[in-house]
């Protein structure tokens, strides 16, 4: 058996929202470039903005999750509203006793909003378990009613040792533009490396992407009849896909319904997975047998869906942040291009032609602590920079047809003699 190597990076875990203090601040005088994108500041003064949500209600509002304060704020017309949309600070572990991934996670508006008068929220509670809840909202749609909480799902976070629980809650969620069901990710909820192997067995919701019918009126939710494991004995019927570690920032293409699943890696690799809109579910993305295209255990190609792109740690970063497919009108050449970033490096990459011969391009090298990439009501790109507490708008590079590389040609300097690849053994990745 090949020896395994435990890569450490200056004490930073490879998780989505762990602060790395050496990151250089983003300056306010970024100059235009033909090959690199530029940024415009929307607002500043946020306290660790960990996620962004924009309802398709024509209001122009941007809902910002402040993870540390456990508050949802509203940004509109370049200003932070003085009225807090939702405050759940009384329902989570105090900031002093909280690990870096715990707190307020995500918000989702149901299809048909604002006609519908409720929203969905994910957070970690005082037991450090992942909670999915429904909240009613006021008639003017300006505030959620905190006393109206209806808990729909609690996903246990496992005890690692007596004084701490696991990481990787995930908790990101989106309604599919195709089937209108709610998709929610649950991290492996374990220690580094997933020693409990929660991501593979189907009797756990941990390490999975779930698909729920939360709008049917069934309490607490209904299971879609065509979920892939509904008829499998012992399996949790909520599961849509398994073999995931911490797929923070997964998203649907709003036009095609294709699903992009970024998964935060452990020792070596960050990965981007692709699931076409035609999928019937049931994909196994390999964790914790595999990370990226490489195996730490015996792998079988027929069992796993391999990522369309992977990158190594180091100068590339430490935790991939999923983004969006661009469908705005301001930059027509970039229509259909997928963007993603990294929490530690802050770089932004573009990925295109993903169904045929994927191509990759670096379109920003500005260092920042990216925690969320989302589209506004017009499809234009918004970015949360948690390190500086800023909400930014991203403008694509002036030139489109330059600096693209085939993903198959992208190599990294890393000797993986410790791992078995699904294709070769002791394969050296050369620059």
N, C-alpha and C positions, 0 to 999 in steps of 0.2 A: 504494500500500500504506500502510496506517495505521502510524504510528510506534508502537513498543512502549515501554512505560514500565516501568522496573525499580524496583519499590517496595522500599525498604529500611526496616527498622524497628529503629532503634537497634542495628544490628549483629547482630540475632538472625535466624538462618535460620529458615525456616518448616518446621521438622522436629519430630518427635514429642518427642524427649527432650533438647533443648538447654536448659540452665538459663538463665533470665532473672532476674538477681539482684534486680530491683526488686519482685518480687511480695511482697505483704503477707502475713505469716503468718496462718494460721487460728487464731483464738482459741478457747479451751476453754470459753467461756461463751456459746455461741450460744443465743439465746432462741427459743422456739417462735414460729411465725408461721402464720397461716391460709393465706397465699399462698406462703410459701417453706418449703422443707424444712429439716430439722435434722440434725445429725451427732452420732454417739457415737464416741468413740475406742475402738478395739479394742486396738491396741498402738502403741507408739512406739519409737524407737531403731533404725529400719531405715536401711540405707545405700542410698539411691536405689531404692526399690521400684518397678520398672518394669512389672511385670505380676503378675497374680494368677490362680491356677487352683484350683478346688475340685472334687475328684473326687466322683462320686456313689456313695460307698461307705458313707455313714451315719456316718463317723468324726467329722465336724465339723471336719476339718483344712482349713486354708487354706495353700496353697503359694505362697510369695512369691519372685519373682525379684529378687535384688539385682544390678542391672546392673553396678555398679562393681566389686564383689567377685567377680562371676561365681559366685555361690552361690545355691542354692535352699534357703530356710528353711521350716520348718513352724510355723505359728501354730495353737495349739489351746487352747481354754478361756481365751482372753485372754492367753496367754503365748507367747513365742517359745521353741521347743524348743532346748535346748543342742546337740542332735544335728543337724548339717548334713545335709540330704537329699542334696545333690550339690554338688561343688565342681569347676569346670572352669577355674579361674584359670590353670592351666598350659597351656591350649589356645588362649588368646586373646592378642591384643596387650596389652602392659602398659598400665596406666591412663595412664601418662605419654605414651605414643605413640598413644593411642586417640582417634578422633574421637568426638563426643558420641553418635553412633548405634550405635557398636560395643559388643560385649560379649554378655552373656547376654540372650536375647530371650524365649523362650516354652517352655512345658512342656505336654504333652498326655497324658492318660490314655486308653488305648484303650477302646472299648466292651466291657463285660464286666469291667472292673476292679472289685474287686481279685482276681477269680479269675485274671486274666492277670498275669503277673509281669514286665512291662516297661513303659517309658514312652518318650515321644518328646521330643526337645529340639532347639531351634534356637539358634544362636549365630553370631557372626562369628569366624573362625579367625585365625591369625597372618598370613595373607595378606589379611585383611579381606574374605574371601569368606563368603557365607552357607552354613551347614552344617545339614543335617537329620540327626539321629542317633537311634538306638534304644539304650536302656540297659536292662539287666536290673536287677531290684531284689531286695532281700533277702526272705527268707521272711516276716519280720514286717512287710514293706511300709514300713519306717521309713527305709531308705536305698537310694539307687541305687548300683550297683556300678560305680565309675568305670572299672575296667579292662575292662568288658564292652562298651564303645562299639562300635557298628556304624554306620558312616557310610553313609547312604542317598542323599544328594543334596548336591552342592556347586554353588552358583550364583555365578558369577564376579562380582566387583565391579570395575568397569572403572577403569583408570588415567586420572586426569584430567590431571595433570602428573606429572613424574617422582617428586615427593616425596609425592604423596597420591593416594588413590583416592576414588571417588564416595560419595555418601550414599544414603539410602533403601534400606535392606536389607529392611525390614518384618520378615518372619520370624514373624508371628503365625500361629497355626494352631488349627483346631478340627475335631473329628469331627462330621459332619452327623448330626442325630438322625433323619434320614429314610433316607439310603442307607448310613450308617456309614462312608463314605470320609473320608479326611483331606484337608481343604482347607488350603492354606498359601499365604500371600501372599509374593511376591518384589517388592521395590521396583524402581524403574527403574535403581538402582545407578549413577547418573550424576551429573553436575554439575547445578546449578540450571537448570531449563528443559528438561532431557533432550535436549541437543544431538545425542546419538547416536540419538535417536528409538527407543530400545529397547522402549518400551511398546506400539508398534503392530505391528511385524513378528512373525509367529508362529514364526519360527525362533529366537527368544530366549525364555527363561523370565522374563527381567527385565520388570518392569512388568505382571505377570500374577497371576492367582489360579490356583493349580494344584489338581488333584483326583487323589489317589493312592490306590491300594489297597495299604496297607502291612500289612494283616492276613491276606493270602492265603497267605503262606508263600513267595511268589515273591521272589527276591533281585534287586536290592535292594527292588523294589516292583513291583506289577502296574499296568497301565493299565486303568482301567474301560473296558469295550467300548463304552459309550455316551458317552464323552468326545467333545465336539463336533468336534475336529480330528484324530481318530484316522486318518481316511482321506484327510486333506488332505496332498498331497505337500509335503515340506519343513517342515511344521509340527511343533512339539514336541507329542507326543500328550498330555503331562501337562496342557496348558493347558485351563482351564475358562472363563476370561474374560480379556480384555486391555484395554489403554488405561487402566492405573492407575499412579499415581505412588508412593504410600506408604500403602496402606490399613490402617493400624494400628488394631487394635481391631474388625475385622469380627466379626460374630457371627450365629448362627442363633437364631431364635425356637425355644425347646425344645419348644413345643407344636405349632406349624404347620410348622416346617422352613423358613420364609421366611428369607432372608438379607439382612442389613443391612451395607452396605459403606461405611464412611466413608473418604474419601480426603484426605490432607493436601495442601493447595494450595501454590501457589508465589507468584504475584504478588498476587492479589486475593482468591481465593475458596477456602473450605473447603466440602466437599460431602458429602452423605449420599445414597447410592444404595440402591435397593431391588430385590431379585431374588426373585420369588415362588418358592415351593417347587415349583411346576409347571415351572420353567425347565428347558430342555434344554441350557443352557450356550451359550457362543459370544457372549455379550454383549461389546460394545466400549464402554467408558465414556469414551472420547474423548481422554484424555491421550496425547500432548502437543499435539494439535490444539486441544483445548478445556480450559478450567478452569471448573468450575461450568457455567453455561448459556451461557458466552461463548467465542468462538472467537478464536484468534490466527492461525489459518490458515483457508483455505476449508473449511467444514464442510458436511456433508450430513446432514440430520435422519434419514434412513433408515439411516445407518451407525452412529449412536451412541445409546446409552441415556443419557438426560439425568437428572441428579440430581433427587430429590424435594424436596430442600432445599439451599440454599447460604447462606453468610454471609460477610461481608467481614472483612478484617483490621482491626486497630486496637483499639478498645475491646472488640470481640467476641472477640479473641484472635489466634492465629497458627497453631495446629495442632490440628485437630479430633481428639478422642479418642473412638473408637467405644465404645459401651456395650452394653446388653442390653435385651431386652424383658422387662418385669417379669411374672413368673408366680408370685409369692409369695402368701401368704394374709393377711399382716398388714394390707395396705392394699387391700382388694378393689376399690375404685373405680378403682384404677390398673392393674388387670389388663389386659395387652395393650399398655401404653404403652411406647414406646421411649425410653431415656435416652441422652444423649451429652453430652460436655463439651469443653473446650479446654485444652490444656496451659498456655498463657500466661495466659489469663483466669481459668480455674478455674470459670467459670459452668457450671451444669447446666441443660440444656433437656429438655423432654419433647415427644415427637412422637406423635400418634395419628391414627387414621382414614387411615392411609397409603395404603390401596388405593382410597379414594373421594375425599375432599376433605381433604387433610392439614391438621392444625392443630398449632400450635406454642405452647409456653408456657415461659417462664423460671421455674425452680423453685428456683434457688440462685444468689446473687451473691457467695458467700463466696470471696475470692481464695485460690487454692491452685494447686499444680503437679500437676494431675491427669494421671496416666499410665495408669491402668487402671480400668475399671468392670466389675465382674463380679457374679454372683449366688452366694450361698452355697448350701449343700445344701438349704435350705428355700426358695430362690428370692428371698431378701431381698438388698438391694443393698450391695455392698462397694466402697470406693473407695480407691485408692492415691494418697496425697499425697506425691510424691517430694521436694518441696522441704523438708518438715519431717520426712521419714522416718516417716510415720504411716500406719497402716491404719485406715480409718474405716468406720462403718456409717451408711447414709443412711436417714432417715425422711422419707416423703413429706409434702407440705403437708396440713393438716387439711381444706382445702376443695378439691374437685376441679373443680367447674363454674364456675371463675372464671379470667379473664385469658387464655383461649385465643384465638389469632388464626389466621385462615386463612393458610397458608403463602403463598398467592398475594397476600396483602395486606401481607406483610412486605417493606419496602423499606429500602435502605441509602443513606447519603450517599456517593456515589462517582461521579465522572465517568469513564466508560469510553470516552471518545472514541478511545482508543488501540486498542481491540479491536472486532472485529465480533461482534455477537451472532448467534446462529443464527436470530433472528427479525427483528431490526432492525439498522440501522447507526447508530453514534453515539448509542446510547440512553443517556439520563440516568436513573440510579436515584435517586429522590428519597425523602426520609424522609416 
